[in-house]
Amino acid sequence: MDLKLLLNWRLHLTVILASLLAEWIGILRIPMGPGTLLLLPLFYAFIIGVLLNPHLFSGMNRIIPKSVSNAAGPLILIAILPFIAKFGSTIGPAIEQIIAAGPALILQELGNLGTMLLALPFAVLVLRMGRETIGATYSIAREPNIAIISDKYGLRSPEGIGIMGVYVVGTMFGTLYFALMAGYLASLDIFDVRALAMACGVGSGSMVAACSGALAEAMPGMRDELLAFSGASNLLTYATGLYVSLFIALPAAEWLYKRLSPTALQEARNENL
């Protein structure tokens, strides 16, 4: 990546102005049924970013050229590092609470199988998708999961196309969805807010930041504890999630697809003849 693009004044000025505008709007609370939907500054910044995207609106090319827009991608990883460092500083003081919740933290990794158990039957039986379903639903499609599919099937395979499609959608909308969902679920007072914090740790820096940030705004008195739980959960997901995806989720997705897909069933019958 060209260093001149990364240091482009127009890009950084646009980000600063968008951030200031989002912070000026502040947090909006919208009652929705029994709960409350929290609209955080992250939401407004996301909308502003979409509106300024030259890939979506050609007229914005005069403000942010496409080459400069492409340079913004790598900067996301750099920008999220201070927040990840904040997680590390909160885990230590809350280590006793984390140890007390040890079994829950470890077993919550199995919850990631829900993406496959819920989405795969819908994709096969309702949307009539092919083997793209396996790549798209066996995980939340973050970088380690892409590596597994790339090694086993190749990214040009149907499975590779499926996981890359979900990866792109998750990158664009996953962070926003996590922020809105976390704040709303916290307001319902159905789940222990610490369980919601653990659920934030899905193995994505931007998603865990948005999710835990929304919970911290909903429960400001538990801010440090929630950040510690979400940070520890995210760390465990990185440590164990790869193995759960490789040895449990992917074989289970293959097995379930073969049992549900009409095409796979016909191929199995032909092999037995």
Order of alpha helices (4+ residues) and beta strands (2+ residues): alpha-alpha-beta-beta-alpha-alpha-alpha-alpha-alpha-alpha-alpha-alpha-alpha-alpha-alpha-alpha-alpha-alpha
